[in-house]
């Protein structure tokens, strides 16, 4: 394998790893948001970027426990949850 091919391969693998971790949800979020996911967004796979858009659209209807888990995991800001979704804490 020549050096250029190897460096390109490593770079591509790095991008894939970063992209896949960007859509990873913690166990706490999966547990707290399971019912909300099933109710509003089950048509989307957990690793699909469209899931984030779906959950954002459903934001005002999400359960408090799901919103708290999303905030605590850094997936959503508290400001977004209060100003855009209308949740209070």
DRENDO-995796 format. One record per residue: x, y, z of N, C-alpha, C, O in turn; residue in three letters. Coordinates in pm, 1 decimal, padded with zeros to 6 digits, always signed. Example, Ala and Ser with C-alpha at 12.3 -4.5 7.8 and 13.67 -1.06 7.14 Angstrom:
+----------+----------+----------+----------+----------+----------+----------+----------+----------+----------+----------+----------+--------+
:      n.X :      n.Y :      n.Z :     ca.X :     ca.Y :     ca.Z :      c.X :      c.Y :      c.Z :      o.X :      o.Y :      o.Z : residu :
+----------+----------+----------+----------+----------+----------+----------+----------+----------+----------+----------+----------+--------+
: +01319.0 : -00569.0 : +00780.0 : +01230.0 : -00450.0 : +00780.0 : +01320.0 : -00330.0 : +00780.0 : +01423.6 : -00331.9 : +00846.5 :    ALA :
: +01285.0 : -00225.0 : +00708.0 : +01367.0 : -00106.0 : +00714.0 : +01290.0 : +00003.0 : +00787.0 : +01340.9 : +00113.8 : +00803.9 :    SER :
+----------+----------+----------+----------+----------+----------+----------+----------+----------+----------+----------+----------+--------+
This chain:
+----------+----------+----------+----------+----------+----------+----------+----------+----------+----------+----------+----------+--------+
:      n.X :      n.Y :      n.Z :     ca.X :     ca.Y :     ca.Z :      c.X :      c.Y :      c.Z :      o.X :      o.Y :      o.Z : residu :
+----------+----------+----------+----------+----------+----------+----------+----------+----------+----------+----------+----------+--------+
: +00083.8 : -00117.3 : +00000.0 : +00000.0 : +00000.0 : +00000.0 : +00088.7 : +00124.1 : +00000.0 : +00178.7 : +00136.4 : +00083.0 :    UNK :
: +00064.0 : +00213.6 : -00090.5 : +00147.7 : +00332.9 : -00090.8 : +00100.3 : +00430.5 : +00017.7 : -00011.4 : +00419.5 : +00068.4 :    UNK :
: +00186.0 : +00524.5 : +00051.5 : +00157.9 : +00617.6 : +00161.0 : +00036.2 : +00704.1 : +00137.3 : -00039.7 : +00731.6 : +00230.3 :    UNK :
: +00016.6 : +00747.1 : +00013.9 : -00096.8 : +00834.4 : -00016.2 : -00229.2 : +00759.6 : +00001.9 : -00323.6 : +00813.2 : +00060.0 :    UNK :
: -00235.8 : +00636.9 : -00047.5 : -00355.9 : +00555.7 : -00033.6 : -00386.7 : +00529.8 : +00113.8 : -00501.7 : +00539.4 : +00156.6 :    UNK :
: -00284.8 : +00497.5 : +00189.5 : -00302.6 : +00469.3 : +00331.4 : -00352.2 : +00592.9 : +00406.2 : -00442.9 : +00582.3 : +00488.7 :    UNK :
: -00294.6 : +00708.9 : +00379.1 : -00338.2 : +00829.4 : +00448.3 : -00481.2 : +00866.7 : +00410.2 : -00556.3 : +00915.8 : +00494.5 :    UNK :
: -00519.7 : +00844.4 : +00285.4 : -00657.3 : +00870.4 : +00242.2 : -00753.2 : +00775.7 : +00312.9 : -00860.3 : +00817.3 : +00357.2 :    UNK :
: -00716.1 : +00650.6 : +00323.6 : -00798.4 : +00551.3 : +00391.9 : -00817.3 : +00587.9 : +00538.9 : -00928.5 : +00579.8 : +00591.1 :    UNK :
: -00710.2 : +00627.7 : +00605.2 : -00717.9 : +00666.4 : +00746.4 : -00807.4 : +00789.1 : +00762.9 : -00887.3 : +00795.1 : +00856.4 :    UNK :
: -00795.2 : +00885.2 : +00674.7 : -00877.4 : +01005.4 : +00680.6 : -01025.4 : +00971.3 : +00663.9 : -01109.7 : +01022.0 : +00737.8 :    UNK :
: -01056.4 : +00886.8 : +00568.4 : -01195.1 : +00845.2 : +00546.3 : -01251.2 : +00772.0 : +00667.3 : -01365.3 : +00795.5 : +00707.1 :    UNK :
: -01172.3 : +00684.4 : +00725.2 : -01217.1 : +00609.6 : +00842.7 : -01241.8 : +00704.5 : +00960.2 : -01334.1 : +00683.3 : +01038.9 :    UNK :
: -01160.7 : +00807.4 : +00971.8 : -01179.2 : +00906.3 : +01078.3 : -01310.9 : +00979.5 : +01060.1 : -01384.7 : +00998.0 : +01156.9 :    UNK :
: -01342.2 : +01021.7 : +00937.6 : -01468.5 : +01090.2 : +00911.9 : -01587.9 : +01000.6 : +00943.0 : -01687.1 : +01047.0 : +00999.2 :    UNK :
: -01579.5 : +00874.0 : +00907.2 : -01687.8 : +00779.9 : +00936.1 : -01705.7 : +00765.2 : +01086.7 : -01818.9 : +00763.1 : +01135.0 :    UNK :
: -01597.8 : +00755.3 : +01160.8 : -01606.5 : +00741.8 : +01306.3 : -01667.6 : +00865.4 : +01369.8 : -01749.6 : +00854.1 : +01460.9 :    UNK :
: -01628.9 : +00983.2 : +01322.9 : -01684.3 : +01107.4 : +01376.9 : -01832.2 : +01118.5 : +01343.7 : -01912.0 : +01155.8 : +01429.7 :    UNK :
: -01869.7 : +01087.3 : +01222.1 : -02009.4 : +01096.5 : +01181.4 : -02096.7 : +00999.7 : +01259.1 : -02207.4 : +01035.3 : +01299.4 :    UNK :
: -02049.4 : +00879.2 : +01280.5 : -02131.2 : +00781.5 : +01352.7 : -02144.8 : +00818.8 : +01499.2 : -02249.6 : +00793.5 : +01558.7 :    UNK :
: -02042.4 : +00878.2 : +01559.7 : -02053.8 : +00918.2 : +01699.2 : -02141.5 : +01041.1 : +01714.9 : -02196.0 : +01064.1 : +01822.8 :    UNK :
: -02156.5 : +01120.9 : +01609.2 : -02240.9 : +01239.8 : +01616.6 : -02387.1 : +01203.1 : +01633.8 : -02465.0 : +01283.1 : +01685.7 :    UNK :
: -02425.7 : +01084.1 : +01591.5 : -02563.8 : +01041.9 : +01602.4 : -02586.4 : +00944.7 : +01717.6 : -02696.5 : +00892.1 : +01733.4 :    UNK :
: -02484.3 : +00920.8 : +01797.1 : -02495.8 : +00826.7 : +01907.7 : -02573.8 : +00889.5 : +02022.4 : -02553.7 : +01006.3 : +02055.8 :    UNK :
: -02661.1 : +00812.8 : +02081.1 : -02738.8 : +00857.8 : +02195.8 : -02696.7 : +00776.8 : +02317.1 : -02669.1 : +00657.3 : +02306.4 :    UNK :
: -02691.9 : +00841.3 : +02431.2 : -02653.3 : +00772.2 : +02553.6 : -02765.3 : +00678.1 : +02597.2 : -02879.3 : +00688.8 : +02552.0 :    UNK :
: -02730.3 : +00587.2 : +02684.9 : -02829.6 : +00496.1 : +02740.2 : -02938.6 : +00570.7 : +02814.7 : -03054.9 : +00530.4 : +02811.8 :    UNK :
: -02901.2 : +00680.7 : +02882.5 : -02999.2 : +00760.7 : +02956.4 : -03100.9 : +00823.0 : +02861.9 : -03220.4 : +00825.3 : +02891.2 :    UNK :
: -03053.2 : +00873.6 : +02748.1 : -03144.4 : +00934.4 : +02650.8 : -03233.7 : +00826.9 : +02588.8 : -03354.3 : +00846.8 : +02574.7 :    UNK :
: -03175.2 : +00714.8 : +02552.4 : -03255.1 : +00606.7 : +02494.3 : -03364.4 : +00561.2 : +02590.6 : -03478.2 : +00538.2 : +02549.7 :    UNK :
: -03329.5 : +00548.3 : +02718.6 : -03428.3 : +00505.3 : +02817.1 : -03536.4 : +00608.8 : +02840.7 : -03654.9 : +00575.7 : +02844.0 :    UNK :
: -03496.3 : +00734.6 : +02857.0 : -03591.3 : +00841.2 : +02888.7 : -03679.5 : +00878.0 : +02770.1 : -03792.2 : +00923.9 : +02788.5 :    UNK :
: -03629.4 : +00858.4 : +02649.6 : -03701.9 : +00901.4 : +02529.8 : -03766.2 : +00787.2 : +02451.8 : -03822.1 : +00809.5 : +02344.4 :    UNK :
: -03758.9 : +00666.9 : +02504.1 : -03810.6 : +00550.2 : +02431.1 : -03955.8 : +00567.7 : +02389.1 : -03989.4 : +00546.3 : +02272.6 :    UNK :
: -04042.6 : +00606.2 : +02482.5 : -04185.4 : +00620.4 : +02450.7 : -04208.7 : +00735.1 : +02352.4 : -04291.6 : +00724.2 : +02262.1 :    UNK :
: -04135.4 : +00844.8 : +02370.4 : -04148.9 : +00958.9 : +02279.2 : -04103.4 : +00920.3 : +02138.9 : -04167.9 : +00955.7 : +02040.2 :    UNK :
: -03993.3 : +00848.4 : +02130.5 : -03943.1 : +00801.5 : +02001.0 : -04048.8 : +00714.8 : +01932.9 : -04078.5 : +00734.0 : +01815.0 :    UNK :
: -04105.2 : +00620.1 : +02006.2 : -04205.3 : +00530.7 : +01947.9 : -04329.5 : +00608.3 : +01904.4 : -04388.5 : +00578.6 : +01800.6 :    UNK :
: -04368.3 : +00706.7 : +01983.1 : -04489.3 : +00782.8 : +01953.3 : -04471.2 : +00876.4 : +01833.4 : -04559.8 : +00884.9 : +01748.3 :    UNK :
: -04358.7 : +00946.0 : +01825.8 : -04342.9 : +01051.8 : +01727.2 : -04247.0 : +01021.6 : +01611.6 : -04265.1 : +01073.4 : +01501.4 :    UNK :
: -04146.8 : +00939.5 : +01635.3 : -04038.4 : +00930.8 : +01535.6 : -03991.4 : +00789.2 : +01504.4 : -03879.5 : +00772.2 : +01456.1 :    UNK :
: -04070.7 : +00689.8 : +01529.7 : -04024.7 : +00552.2 : +01510.6 : -03998.4 : +00517.4 : +01364.0 : -03938.6 : +00413.6 : +01335.4 :    UNK :
: -04041.0 : +00600.8 : +01272.7 : -04013.4 : +00575.8 : +01130.7 : -03867.0 : +00603.4 : +01096.0 : -03822.1 : +00571.3 : +00986.0 :    UNK :
: -03792.0 : +00663.3 : +01190.3 : -03652.4 : +00699.9 : +01167.2 : -03560.0 : +00607.2 : +01245.9 : -03587.1 : +00576.0 : +01361.8 :    UNK :
: -03452.7 : +00564.0 : +01183.8 : -03353.0 : +00481.2 : +01252.4 : -03275.7 : +00567.3 : +01350.7 : -03265.0 : +00688.6 : +01332.3 :    UNK :
: -03220.9 : +00504.5 : +01456.5 : -03147.2 : +00578.6 : +01558.0 : -03022.4 : +00646.5 : +01503.6 : -02978.1 : +00747.5 : +01558.4 :    UNK :
: -02965.7 : +00592.7 : +01397.2 : -02844.4 : +00652.7 : +01341.4 : -02873.5 : +00742.6 : +01221.0 : -02781.3 : +00783.6 : +01150.6 :    UNK :
: -02999.9 : +00772.9 : +01197.5 : -03039.6 : +00855.2 : +01083.9 : -03047.7 : +01002.4 : +01126.2 : -03114.6 : +01033.3 : +01224.8 :    UNK :
: -02982.3 : +01092.7 : +01055.2 : -02987.9 : +01234.9 : +01089.8 : -03130.1 : +01290.5 : +01092.6 : -03156.1 : +01388.9 : +01161.9 :    UNK :
: -03221.0 : +01230.0 : +01019.6 : -03358.8 : +01279.0 : +01018.3 : -03428.5 : +01257.8 : +01152.4 : -03529.5 : +01322.5 : +01180.1 :    UNK :
: -03376.2 : +01168.5 : +01235.5 : -03435.1 : +01148.4 : +01367.7 : -03424.5 : +01276.3 : +01450.8 : -03519.5 : +01312.6 : +01520.1 :    UNK :
: -03311.6 : +01344.0 : +01444.8 : -03295.4 : +01469.6 : +01518.9 : -03397.6 : +01573.5 : +01473.3 : -03454.7 : +01644.6 : +01556.0 :    UNK :
: -03420.9 : +01582.6 : +01343.9 : -03520.4 : +01677.8 : +01292.7 : -03660.3 : +01640.4 : +01341.0 : -03738.9 : +01727.4 : +01378.3 :    UNK :
: -03690.4 : +01512.7 : +01340.1 : -03821.2 : +01466.6 : +01385.2 : -03842.3 : +01498.1 : +01533.6 : -03947.2 : +01549.1 : +01572.8 :    UNK :
: -03741.5 : +01467.0 : +01615.2 : -03753.7 : +01494.5 : +01758.6 : -03763.2 : +01644.7 : +01784.4 : -03832.7 : +01687.2 : +01876.8 :    UNK :
: -03694.7 : +01724.7 : +01704.5 : -03703.4 : +01869.8 : +01719.1 : -03844.5 : +01918.0 : +01687.7 : -03897.8 : +02004.1 : +01757.7 :    UNK :
: -03905.1 : +01863.0 : +01583.0 : -04042.8 : +01900.5 : +01548.4 : -04140.1 : +01859.5 : +01658.2 : -04238.6 : +01928.9 : +01683.6 :    UNK :
: -04112.6 : +01746.8 : +01723.0 : -04199.5 : +01697.6 : +01829.8 : -04164.6 : +01759.1 : +01965.6 : -04227.7 : +01727.0 : +02066.4 :    UNK :
: -04065.2 : +01846.6 : +01968.2 : -04010.1 : +01900.0 : +02092.4 : -04110.7 : +01944.7 : +02196.4 : -04095.4 : +01912.7 : +02314.3 :    UNK :
: -04213.0 : +02017.8 : +02155.8 : -04309.7 : +02067.0 : +02254.4 : -04394.2 : +01954.8 : +02312.8 : -04454.2 : +01971.9 : +02419.0 :    UNK :
: -04400.2 : +01840.4 : +02245.6 : -04478.7 : +01726.7 : +02292.7 : -04396.0 : +01623.0 : +02368.2 : -04451.4 : +01529.4 : +02426.0 :    UNK :
: -04263.2 : +01639.3 : +02367.9 : -04177.3 : +01541.2 : +02434.7 : -04198.4 : +01543.1 : +02585.7 : -04226.5 : +01647.6 : +02644.5 :    UNK :
: -04184.6 : +01427.3 : +02646.7 : -04200.3 : +01416.9 : +02791.9 : -04089.4 : +01492.8 : +02863.8 : -03980.1 : +01511.4 : +02810.4 :    UNK :
: -04118.9 : +01535.5 : +02983.4 : -04021.3 : +01609.6 : +03062.8 : -03895.0 : +01526.8 : +03084.1 : -03784.1 : +01579.6 : +03074.9 :    UNK :
: -03910.8 : +01396.1 : +03112.7 : -03793.1 : +01311.7 : +03137.2 : -03705.1 : +01301.3 : +03013.4 : -03582.7 : +01296.8 : +03025.1 :    UNK :
: -03765.0 : +01297.5 : +02896.4 : -03688.4 : +01292.3 : +02772.2 : -03613.4 : +01423.7 : +02751.4 : -03495.1 : +01423.2 : +02717.7 :    UNK :
: -03681.4 : +01534.6 : +02771.3 : -03617.8 : +01665.4 : +02752.1 : -03502.4 : +01683.9 : +02849.3 : -03396.4 : +01733.6 : +02811.3 :    UNK :
: -03522.3 : +01644.6 : +02974.0 : -03414.5 : +01656.4 : +03074.1 : -03295.4 : +01570.4 : +03032.9 : -03181.0 : +01614.2 : +03044.4 :    UNK :
: -03320.7 : +01449.3 : +02985.5 : -03211.8 : +01361.6 : +02941.6 : -03139.0 : +01421.1 : +02821.2 : -03016.4 : +01413.2 : +02813.2 :    UNK :
: -03212.4 : +01479.9 : +02728.6 : -03150.8 : +01543.2 : +02612.4 : -03064.7 : +01662.0 : +02654.2 : -02955.9 : +01681.8 : +02600.0 :    UNK :
: -03111.9 : +01740.0 : +02749.0 : -03035.0 : +01854.1 : +02798.9 : -02910.2 : +01805.7 : +02871.5 : -02800.3 : +01855.2 : +02846.3 :    UNK :
: -02927.0 : +01709.1 : +02961.5 : -02813.6 : +01658.9 : +03040.1 : -02705.6 : +01594.7 : +02954.3 : -02587.9 : +01596.3 : +02990.5 :    UNK :
: -02745.1 : +01538.1 : +02840.7 : -02647.6 : +01473.6 : +02752.8 : -02584.6 : +01572.4 : +02654.5 : -02492.0 : +01537.3 : +02581.3 :    UNK :
: -02634.9 : +01695.3 : +02653.2 : -02581.4 : +01795.0 : +02562.0 : -02641.4 : +01788.1 : +02422.5 : -02594.4 : +01857.6 : +02332.4 :    UNK :
: -02742.7 : +01707.1 : +02402.5 : -02806.8 : +01695.4 : +02272.0 : -02891.7 : +01818.2 : +02239.6 : -02907.8 : +01855.0 : +02123.3 :    UNK :
: -02945.7 : +01881.3 : +02344.8 : -03032.8 : +01997.9 : +02329.5 : -02995.9 : +02097.7 : +02437.9 : -02963.6 : +02058.7 : +02550.1 :    UNK :
: -03000.3 : +02224.7 : +02405.4 : -02972.4 : +02325.9 : +02507.6 : -03099.5 : +02353.3 : +02589.4 : -03211.4 : +02335.7 : +02541.2 :    UNK :
: -03079.4 : +02395.9 : +02711.4 : -03192.6 : +02430.2 : +02796.8 : -03268.6 : +02548.1 : +02736.5 : -03391.1 : +02555.5 : +02745.7 :    UNK :
: -03195.3 : +02639.4 : +02675.2 : -03258.1 : +02755.3 : +02611.0 : -03353.3 : +02710.4 : +02500.3 : -03465.3 : +02760.6 : +02490.2 :    UNK :
: -03309.0 : +02616.7 : +02418.0 : -03395.0 : +02565.9 : +02310.2 : -03519.0 : +02498.2 : +02368.0 : -03630.0 : +02518.3 : +02318.7 :    UNK :
: -03499.8 : +02419.2 : +02471.2 : -03612.6 : +02347.2 : +02531.3 : -03714.8 : +02443.4 : +02590.2 : -03834.8 : +02416.0 : +02586.8 :    UNK :
: -03668.8 : +02554.9 : +02643.6 : -03762.9 : +02649.3 : +02705.3 : -03821.0 : +02748.2 : +02604.0 : -03941.4 : +02773.7 : +02604.5 :    UNK :
: -03736.7 : +02803.5 : +02517.9 : -03787.4 : +02906.6 : +02427.1 : -03858.1 : +02849.8 : +02304.6 : -03963.0 : +02900.5 : +02264.8 :    UNK :
: -03802.7 : +02746.7 : +02245.3 : -03864.2 : +02694.3 : +02123.0 : -03970.6 : +02588.8 : +02152.5 : -04076.0 : +02585.9 : +02088.9 :    UNK :
: -03942.1 : +02503.4 : +02248.4 : -04034.6 : +02394.1 : +02277.0 : -04135.3 : +02428.8 : +02385.3 : -04238.2 : +02362.0 : +02395.9 :    UNK :
: -04109.3 : +02530.5 : +02466.0 : -04203.5 : +02572.9 : +02568.3 : -04200.1 : +02494.7 : +02698.1 : -04293.0 : +02505.1 : +02778.2 :    UNK :
: -04096.2 : +02417.2 : +02720.8 : -04085.0 : +02342.4 : +02846.7 : -04037.1 : +02437.3 : +02958.0 : -03963.0 : +02532.2 : +02932.3 :    UNK :
: -04079.7 : +02410.5 : +03079.5 : -04035.3 : +02490.0 : +03194.9 : -03963.4 : +02399.6 : +03293.1 : -03993.1 : +02280.6 : +03304.5 :    UNK :
: -03868.1 : +02458.6 : +03363.8 : -03788.6 : +02381.6 : +03459.3 : -03779.5 : +02454.4 : +03590.0 : -03716.4 : +02405.4 : +03683.7 :    UNK :
+----------+----------+----------+----------+----------+----------+----------+----------+----------+----------+----------+----------+--------+
